[in-house]
């Protein structure tokens, strides 16, 4: 195996000092003459020199690496990037980090696995954690000596910078939209309802809208299992086949709504002629789905970019401890398409 070229090899090939090579590698070409800079670049090309960023990070105490961590909150070994909501989010985080010269490490964290281990092993400059519940490794997060931004978390602690939406209000908006169109027997199809999680907040918004409209809350209309197309499909078939009185469904995620609609169709009914369906998120597939999905819109791209910007602000601060921790709320709105009709 051919020995990997070192910075000393580049300096020798170009006939310059290692300091001169270092200037060029670190974007300080103004410290050397244009001829010297060109000789160094030619040496790098000829020797196929690849900088050792891990070694440089030890010297600078900066790795230019940011972790994006998605806890596995449901019983699945697959990273939930199969849900386009997360792929859209991660894509926009990565794009914003790259603009500032940072690279992203994406990781799922199984139940019982430590965030501490990940941050130490990878020498991260900072981390963005999605959808963590208050009880999940809460104490140890405060021991991680790197900046952390939380997305979609209801940990009520000013220690953390947070980006999210008002999920309770979003659930209320979706359910009220159905009620205003004459629906009263409204089902909820959702993931596991856990205390102080996103799903619970949307569930509470659903209940508030029913209460305001003097509609009886029927627990039999709540279909709770997982945030997945497969479960939405099962629930849609059950609603269409066993609950002829239900005229509308609020699915707490668009992917769930897609499954609900397919399940309803396979049970012999139509959306929205027989049953109306509203989702939550407005992922890009919502516009392409047939029929196009009525949903609660959150700006997923903005959410990802804002989380990255807030983290970079802390990382690049001269005194991160003095930066005020922020709580940023992304606005919500209803996008009317073709899956809800008025009675």
N, C-alpha and C positions, 0 to 999 in steps of 0.2 A: 504494500500500500504506500502510495506517495505521501511523503511527509507534508503536513499542512504548512503553508507559508506563514511566517511571523512578520511583525512590524519591523524587526531588525533586518529580515530578508529584503523587504521593500526598500528600506533605507539604503542598504548596500547596493541593490540593483540600480537605484536612482542616483547613487553617489551623494546622498544628503544625510543629515542627522535624523535620528528617530523623532526628535522634537518637531522637525519640519513635517514629517509624515503625520504626526499627531495633529498638527494644526489643520492640515488638509482634511483628515478624517472627521474632525470635529467642527467643520464649517468655518474655520478661521484662516482661509487662504490669504487674506490681506496681510498676514504675518510673514508671508514668503513672496518671492517674485513670481510673476506669471510663468516664466520659464521653468522654475523649480516646481511649481504646482503641476504643470503639464508632465514633467518627468515623473513625478510621484504617481499621477493618475495612470501613466503608461506602465509603470512598474506594477501597479495594482492589477491592471488588466493582464499583463504578461504572466504574472505569478498566480493569477486567480486568487488574490488575497481576499479573505473574508474576515472582517473584524470580529474579534471575540467580545461580543456585547456583554456576556456574563461577567467576564473579567473587568470590563470597563465599569459595569454597574457596581462592583465591589469598591472600586476606587472612588466613584462619584456618589456612592450610596443612593443610586437611582437606577432602576432597571428599565424605566419607560414601559413597564408592563402594568396593565390594569386588569383585575379579575372581574368577570361578570359571573355571578354565582346564582344558580337557580335551584333552590331546595326542592327535593322530591317530596311534595306534600301529599301525594296520593300513591297508592300501591302500584307503582310501575317502575320498571328499571330503565325505560326509555326516557331520554331527555325530552322535555315537553316542547321542543322546537317543532314537533309535528303539528302543533297548533300555530297557524300563521301569525297570531298575535305576538308570540314570543320571537319569531323570526324577524318580523317587522321591527320590533323593539331593539333587538340585538344588532340588526343591520344599521340602524340609525345611531346607536351608541358607538359602534365600531367606526363609522364614518366620521363622527365628530372627534373621536380620540385620534384617529389617523391624521386629521387636519393639524393637530398639535404635536405630531411626532410620537404618539403613544401607540402601543400594540395591545390587543385584547387577548386574554386567555379566558375561554368559556368553560365552565365546569358545572356539572350537576353535583349536588351534595345529598347523599342518601341519609335516611333517618339514622341518627347516632354518629354520623361523621362530623368531624370538627372543622369549623372555619379557620381556627387557629393553625391547624396543620397546613392547610392550603396556603395561607398568607405567608407563613414562614418558609415553606419549601420552595415557593415560587419567587420569593423576594419581591412581592408586589409593591408598587407605589401607592396603590389604592384599590378599592373594591366597590362594585355596585351589586347589591343583593336584592333579588326580586321576591316579593311575596312571602317574606318571613313572618311567622306568627310570633306573638310576644313570648311564648314559652320556649321557642326553639333557640337554644344556645344563647339566650339573651345576655346572661352575665358575662359569658366569655367574649361576646362581641365587643364589650367595653374594654377588654384587655388587649385587643388587637391594636397594635400601635401604628396603624395606617389609617388614612382618611377613608370613611365609609359613607356611601349614599344609599338609602333604602328606597326602593320603588314598590308601591302598593303594599305598604306595611302600616299597621295600626299600633306600632310600638309608641307609646306616649311618653317620650323622653327627649328633652331638648339636646341631649348629647349628639343625636343623629340629625343629619340633613335628610329630608324626605321629599319625594316627588310622587304624586298620586292624583286621584280624582275623588270627588265626594260620592262614594259608591252607594251610600244610603239614598242620596238624592237621585242618583241614576236609576236605582230600582223604583223609586217613587215616580220618576218621569215616565218610565216605560209603562208601568201599570196604569198611571193616570191617563196616558195616551189611549190605552185600550178602553178604559172606562168612559172617556169623553166620546168615544165612538160607539157607545151603547152596550158594551160588553160588561157582564156582571159575574158570569161563571168563568173565572180566569185561573188557569193552572200556572204553576211555577215549575220549571225544569232546571235543575241546578246541580252543582257539585256539592261536596260534603259541606254542611253548614257547621263551621267551627267558630268558637268564640273569638271575636275581634279579628276576623278574617274578612277579605273582600266579599266572599260569598254571603257571609252572615249580614254584612251591611246592605247588600242588594236585597236580601230576603226581608230585612227590616223595612226597607223602602217600599217593597211590595205590600207588606202588611199595613204600613201607614196610609198608602193610597186607598186600600180597601176600607180602612177604618174611617177615613175622611168622607168616603162616599156611602157610608152606612151599609157596606156589603159584609156579610158574615164571612169570617175567615174559616175556611174549611181545610183542615190538615190533610184530608184525602186528596186535595188538589196539588199538594206539594210532592214533586217527584225528585228525590235527592239521591245522588250517587257519585257521579264523577263528571268533570268538565271534559267531555269527549263527544265526538260525533256518534260513536257506537251507543253510548247511553242515551243520547238524544233520540236516536232511532228507536230504541226500545220504548222509551217514554212516549214518543209520538204514536206508535202503534197501540200502546195501552190506552192513551187518551181517546184516540179515534174509535177504538173497539169497545171500550168498557165505560166510557163517560160521554154519552150522547148529549148531555146537558152543557158540556164545556164548549164555549165558542171562541176562546182565545187562549194563547199561551205566551207567557213571558219566559224566554230562555236567557239565563244569565251570562251567556257567551255566544257569539255568532256561530262558532263551530257546533255548539249544542243545538242551536236553532236549525242549522242545516240538517242535522240528524232528525230532529223533530219533524221537519217538513217532509223528509223522505219517508219516515215512519207513518205519518198521516196519509200520504199518498198510497203507500202499499196496503194500508188498511181500507182503501176504497174511498177516501174522502179527498177533497181538494182544499188547497190554500190559495187565496183567502176565502173562497166561496163558502166553505163549510166551517173552517177554523182559521182564525187569524193568528199570526205568529210575529212577535217582535224579539229582536236579539239585543246584544250589548257588545260594543267595541268598534264596529264599523271597520273590520279588517278588509283588505282590498278585494277579497273574494265575494264580499257582500254585494258588490255592484255587478258581479259576473254571474252570480247564482240565478237559477231560474225557478221561480220568479225572483227578481232582485229583492233583497231583504230590507225591510224596515227595521231600524235599529237605533240604539243610543250610541251616538258618536263621541268617542274620545280621540284626541289627536295623538295617535301612537307615536308618530315620528317626532313630534314636539316633545313628548314625554321622554323618549330615549335621549334626544339631544340635550334637553335641559338637565337630565341626570348627569350626563357626561360633562357638561359645562360646569355644573356645581362642583363635581369632584375635582376637575382640573383647577378650579379656582382655589380649592383647599390645598391640593398638592403643590401648586406653584407659589403659594403664599410664603412670604418670609417668616411669618409667625402664624401657622395654621390654627393654633389654640385660640387666637384672638378673632378669628373669623366667626361672625354670627351664624349659627346653624339656621337654615331656612326650611320652611315647609311650603312647597310649591304645589298649587292645585291647578290641574289642567281642566279647562271648562268642558261641559257636557251639553249636548243638544240632541234633539230627535231628527233623524234623517228618514223622511217618508219615501218609501218606494212602493212595492206592490204586494206585500204579504199581510197587510191589515186592511180590513174593510169596515165600514160603518153598518150597524144593524138598523 
